Amino acid sequence: MTLAAMQHYVPNAGDGWTWLLHELETGTRAEEKDLVSAIALLGQRTAELHRALASPSADPAFAPEQIGKREIDAFVARLTAELDQTMSAIASAGVRSEANLDATRQTISRKMSQAPLLEGSLATRVHGDYHLGQVLRTADDFVIIDFEGEPSRPIELRREKASPLKDVAGMLRSLDYAVATLERAGVAFETATFREWGARASAAFVAAYRASIETGGRMILPQSAATFAATLDLYLIEKALYEVRYELDNRPDWLEIPLSALEALGKEPTTAPSGN
């Protein structure tokens, strides 16, 4: 029986969510550029985490596994079920027309055809509940915390292996929520819109992540820019579908944040890269 546990104290300026909102609200032009650089560093640290989790292990619970047709079929089946559930919930709420929902369903369904591009990449243990609130901002770096996964899920599901893109999508969606939160609050931004800053920060996160994840010499993720983007979109869609259902059930006033993101993902052209 565990009676006590000790943890190392990390001096910090708060979690990433609190830190970022404060910096964006109060920052100057130069500091806004520094924030993009900080988010790029977070992308690098995220990739370093995923490289560590993709390391060979004699423990079957932690050993990386190659994604094959069976795993892809299961992923597509789960995503299809979540799409059906989410579209039905939106229709019941009456916030979109039937024509709009049909168009969104069709474009997202077409994007699911890109799932086979995951074949040959790795499924590993992942953070599983990765967002700005799960990192601490230190003086000039980040420390990733809270590896217990999504608290609402059974422990066996929290231990499931998945593509590291699940975590990448979680952080990108968190950045989008941070931007939307400030937009809703009517906070003024010095040099651009929050949406423009968010696009730059997300691009910097992904660029730094890809640069770092590729240094390990293993095919952890689809390697070309096209296949990486196409498969990342699938995990962004999965996350946005969950967020739409959550907001419908708990915060209807926030529904437009994930619903707009879901519709934007559906509107983007679906490409068909020929390889990894």
N, C-alpha and C positions, 0 to 999 in steps of 0.2 A: 504494500500500500504506500502510495506517495503522500507524505505528510507536508512537504514544503518543496519549493523550487526557487532557485536564485537566477536572476537575469542580470546581464551586464547593462549598466545605465549608459545610454547614448545621449550626450549633450546635443540638444537640437532646438530648432526654431519652430517646432510644431510639425504636424503631419503635412504631407504635400498639398492637400486640399486647402487647409487653412493658410499655409504659407503662400500658395499661388494666388489665391483670391486677394490676400492682403497686398502682395507685390503688384498685382495688376491694377488694383484700386489706387495705389499711392505712388507707383513708379514713374520715373522720368523717361524721356526718349531713349537715353543710353541704357537705362535699366531694363527697358522693354526688350532691347536686343540681347542683353545679358540673360534675360529670362528664357529666350529661345535657346541660347547656348546651354543653359541649365537643363532644359527639357531634353536637349540632345544628349547630355551626360546621363540623364535618366534612361534614355534609350540604350546607351552603352551598358549601363549597369544591369538593365533588364536582360540584355543579350548574355552578359557574363553569368547571370543567374542561370539562364537556360543552357548555356554550355556546361555548367557544372552539373545540372540535372540530367544532361545527356551523356554524362561520363559513364563508361562501362562499369557495371556493378555485379558482384556475385549474388547479391540479394535480389531475387525475382521481383520483389515489390518495387525496386528502384531501377532495374535494368531496362534501358530503352528498348523499344520494340519498333520494328519497321511497319509502317502503315501499308496495308494491302487492300485488296478488293473487298474483303469481308468488313473491315473497319470503315471503308468508304461507304459501302452500302448502308451500314448501320447509321453512320453520320447523316447521310442524305435522308434516310427514313425518319430520323429524329427531327431533322430540320423541316421536313415536309409536314410532320405532325404539328410542330410548333407554329409553322406558317398558317396552317388551317385553323388552329386554335386561336391565334392572334387575329386573323382576318375576321373570324366569327365574332370575337369580342369587340372589335372596332365597329363592325356592322351593327351589333346590338346597342352600342353606345350612340350610334347615329351621327358620328363626327365626320364621316366621309361618305360620298355617294357610292352606289353600287358599281358604277362605271370606273370610278377612281380605284376602288378596291380590286376590281378585276384586273385593271392594268398593272397595279402594284404586284398582285399575285403572279401574273404572267411573267413580268420581267424578273422577279426574284426566282421564280421556278427555272427560268432559262439560265440564270447565274449558277444554279445548283449543278448544271451540267459540267461545270469546271471542277467539281470535287475530285475526279480521277487524277487531277494534277498533284494531289497529295501523295499519290502512290510512290513508295520508296523513301519518303521522308520519315521522320521519327515521331512516335508517340512516347512521351516521357511523363514523369511526375511534373506537375506544374503548380504554380502558386494557387490558382483556382478561384481567387477572389481579388484580382489585382486591379487596383485603382489608386487614385492619388492619396486617399486616406490610409493606404497600406504602406506608405513610405514615410520616413522621417527626413526632414531637411536639416542637415548639419551645416556647419559654417560654409563649406564649399562642396558638399557632396550629398549623397542620399544613402540611407540604410533601409533595406526592405524588411518588413516585419509581418507578423500575423500569417503564418503558413498553415493555419487550420482549415483553409478552404471556406466555401460558403456555409455559414452557420446553420442554414435551414436544411441543408442536404444531409442524408445519412452518412455516417463515417465511411462506409465502403464506397460510396459514390465520390466522396471527397478524395479518395485515394486512387481513383481511376486515372489512367494515363491518357494524355491528350496531346494534340499538337500544341507546341508553345505559342502558336498564333492565337490561342484562346486568351492568353495573358496579354499579348500585344493589343488585341482588340479591346480588352477590358480597359487598358490604360488610355487608348485613343478615345474611347467613348467617355471616359472620365474627364479628359481634356475638353471634349465637346460640352459636357455638362457644366464645367467650370465657366466656359465662355458664355453659355446660355444663361447661367445664374447671374452674371454681371449685366448682361443685356437686359434681363428682366428687371433688374434693380435700377436701370437707367444710369449706371455709372458712366462718366465721361472717360474717353480714352484719348491720350495725347496725340498719337501719330496716325492711327488707323482705327478701323472698327475692330471690336473684339473678335468678330468672325474672321477677319483677315489675319489677325495675330494668331488665332487658333489654327488656321490653315498652315501658317509658317511653322508654328511649334510642332504640329503633328508631322509635317514633312521632315523636320529636323530630327524628331524622335525616331521615325522609321529609317531615315538615312543612317543615323548613328547605330541603330540596332542592327541593320543589315551589314554594315561595315564590320561590326564586332562579331556577329554570329558566324560570319564566313571565315573568320581567322582560325577556327578550330580544326579545319581540315576534314570535317565530316559533313555529310549531307543531312543536317538536322532539319532544314526546311527547303521547300522549292527554291532553286537558286537564282534563276533569272528574274529580272525586275518584273516582267509580265506575269510569270507564274506566281511569284510572291504576292503581287497585288491581287491577282484573281482569287487566290486561296484565302488571303487575308479578308477579302470582301465577304467570304462565306461566314467567317467568325464574327465580323462586324454585324452582319445580318442576324446571326444567332443572338448576339448580345442585344441588339436593338429590339428584336422580337420579345425577348424577356422584359426589357425595360418598358415597352408599350403595355404589356400585360400588368406589370407592377404599377405603373402610373394609373392605369384604368381602375385598378383595385384600391389604390391608396392615395394618390395625388392627382386627380383628374386635371387640375390646373396646369400640371407639368407635362401633360400628354404630348403637346406639340414638339417638345424637345426630341424624344426618341422617334416619334412618328414622322417628323420632317426628315430626320436622319435616315430612317428606313426607306422613305420615298426617294430620297436622293441616291441612296445605294441602288435602288431599283432602276433609276433613270440613267445611271452611268452605263456607257456601252459595254456589252459583254464581249470580251475578246476570246479567242481560241488559240492560245499559244500551243506550239507543237511539241514542246518538251520542257524538262525541268531546268 
